[in-house]
């Protein structure tokens, strides 16, 4: 059986293309706890824009003509409706997806996006095997202890105690670098469409 670190991938923003938007919420969205709270159906969508627009303009980096199917706000994702439907079929625990709008550099609104909010994180990395900064102690944030982790190893006994269907996709808990973690069996969901905005980093290669 393959190691857990070989089965899972971190979903991270692609590095190759400087034109990729760096998403930031507008004022109304930033006033909400959109990255860890679930909002009722029918509430207004979240709005995002490219925070790197002016920086790219000064460096003569052209804005993207074709927007990727996946956009990043920090380590969190905006995905298209087709990806949302596929994720709903898998029934991911603690995942809420809220309608979102990305306003591109040219002023065009892209409304076929959903923001992925994990209302709970899954702290499943091994304190014995992982490499992390333990000298200065954890960062206290929102009542949680977060560590800077350099090399991840999973808590095997914990993962073995949980059915795969309940740990296919989650947001890493207990870590400053709180990546979204995806099992290889559903990776194709995020490879569909125009996937030029994302890279898939196997946990054992991080």
Buried (B, 14 or more C-beta within 10 A) or exposed (E): EEEBBEBBBBBBBBEEEEEBBBBBBEEEBEEBEBBBEBBEEEEEBBBBBBEBBEEBEEEEBEBBEEBBBBBBBEBBBBBBBEBBEBBEEBEBBBBBBBBBBBBBBEEEEBEBBBBBBBBEBBBBBBEEEBEBEEEEEBEEEEEBEBBEBEEBBBBBEBBEEEEEEEBBBBBBBBBBBBBBBBBBEBBEBBEBBEBBBBBBEEBBEB
